[in-house]
Amino acid sequence: MIFLTVLFLFVLIILAVTAIDAFLVIRFLSDIYSDFKGAPFVPVPYGVGRKMLELAGVGPDDVLFDLGCGDGRLLLMAVRDFGARRAVGYEVSPFPYLKALLRAMLWKKARNGRIKIYRRDLFSVDLDQATVVVLYLTEKLLERLKIKLQKELKPGVRIVTARYPINGWREEEKDNSAQFPIWLYRNRNLEK
Ligand SMILES: C[S@@+](CC[C@H](N)C(=O)[O-])C[C@H]1O[C@@H](n2cnc3c(N)ncnc32)[C@H](O)[C@@H]1O
């Protein structure tokens, strides 16, 4: 009997260690993939996120897009705390994508269609529906994305970036009150 109990515990420990290892490997590979695609998975601090949405003036008429949505925290905040009509996130990397899905599933308003999360490269996304775009990416990725934003966004759409500006664009406002700076742009007369 003692032998069987010890064996059972041993198998249990092996399974637990294997599961933890698998999780760490997936996380590690997912992080490498994020870096490879252009920006690491570093969720925006909540205070900065809130400021981004305030600066954009997110409200009930808005459809917010988060390009590279990480764990989906800005999507939830936009719908729950700012009453956005819809929030749509695109995330290329499996680990943050699953985290965002789980987070949205656990929150009931997400289930009635106000939050959508897709595992997609942000360069393949149709931006037609967006009224606000939030970005927490690298300077290099912003530089590449700039052309797509200008080409596809409707006039007047607000674009908010955290930590890095979009070089060459004229901002409507800049906020320095959070942990790092935030820029607000409006899709009209963007070039300096
Ligand atoms: C700095 S995190 C920001 C996450 C989230 N927007 C936030 O503010 O908490 C950048 C995210 O962009 C994702 N990402 C990087 N390149 C991408 C691409 N080409 N398409 C979609 N997502 C991408 C990364 O996997 C990462 O989760």
The ligand as an SDF file (V2000), in Angstrom:
LIG
                    3D

 27 29  0  0  0  0  0  0  0  0999 V2000
    4.5810   46.0250  -25.6460 C   0  0  0  0  0  0  0  0  0  0  0  0
    3.3370   44.7960  -25.8800 S   0  0  0  0  0  0  0  0  0  0  0  0
    1.8690   45.7640  -25.6680 C   0  0  0  0  0  0  0  0  0  0  0  0
    0.6590   44.9330  -25.2780 C   0  0  0  0  0  0  0  0  0  0  0  0
   -0.6470   45.7190  -25.0830 C   0  0  0  0  0  0  0  0  0  0  0  0
   -0.9610   46.5450  -26.2220 N   0  0  0  0  0  0  0  0  0  0  0  0
   -0.5750   46.5690  -23.8600 C   0  0  0  0  0  0  0  0  0  0  0  0
   -0.4880   47.7970  -24.0370 O   0  0  0  0  0  0  0  0  0  0  0  0
   -0.5810   46.0330  -22.7320 O   0  0  0  0  0  0  0  0  0  0  0  0
    3.4260   44.5730  -27.6600 C   0  0  0  0  0  0  0  0  0  0  0  0
    2.6220   43.3650  -28.1500 C   0  0  0  0  0  0  0  0  0  0  0  0
    2.6100   43.3920  -29.5750 O   0  0  0  0  0  0  0  0  0  0  0  0
    2.6800   42.0530  -30.0500 C   0  0  0  0  0  0  0  0  0  0  0  0
    3.1720   42.0920  -31.4160 N   0  0  0  0  0  0  0  0  0  0  0  0
    4.4490   42.3380  -31.8480 C   0  0  0  0  0  0  0  0  0  0  0  0
    4.5160   42.3220  -33.1920 N   0  0  0  0  0  0  0  0  0  0  0  0
    3.2350   42.0840  -33.6260 C   0  0  0  0  0  0  0  0  0  0  0  0
    2.6730   41.9380  -34.9260 C   0  0  0  0  0  0  0  0  0  0  0  0
    3.4260   42.0540  -36.0320 N   0  0  0  0  0  0  0  0  0  0  0  0
    1.3440   41.6890  -35.0210 N   0  0  0  0  0  0  0  0  0  0  0  0
    0.5700   41.5570  -33.8850 C   0  0  0  0  0  0  0  0  0  0  0  0
    1.0610   41.6580  -32.6330 N   0  0  0  0  0  0  0  0  0  0  0  0
    2.3820   41.9270  -32.5010 C   0  0  0  0  0  0  0  0  0  0  0  0
    3.6220   41.3720  -29.0820 C   0  0  0  0  0  0  0  0  0  0  0  0
    3.4770   39.9760  -29.0790 O   0  0  0  0  0  0  0  0  0  0  0  0
    3.2140   42.0310  -27.7530 C   0  0  0  0  0  0  0  0  0  0  0  0
    2.2490   41.2690  -27.0760 O   0  0  0  0  0  0  0  0  0  0  0  0
  1  2  1  0
  2  3  1  0
  2 10  1  0
  3  4  1  0
  4  5  1  0
  5  6  1  0
  5  7  1  0
  7  8  2  0
  7  9  1  0
 10 11  1  0
 11 12  1  0
 11 26  1  0
 12 13  1  0
 13 14  1  0
 13 24  1  0
 14 15  1  0
 14 23  1  0
 15 16  2  0
 16 17  1  0
 17 18  1  0
 17 23  2  0
 18 19  1  0
 18 20  2  0
 20 21  1  0
 21 22  2  0
 22 23  1  0
 24 25  1  0
 24 26  1  0
 26 27  1  0
M  CHG  2   2   1   9  -1
M  END
$$$$
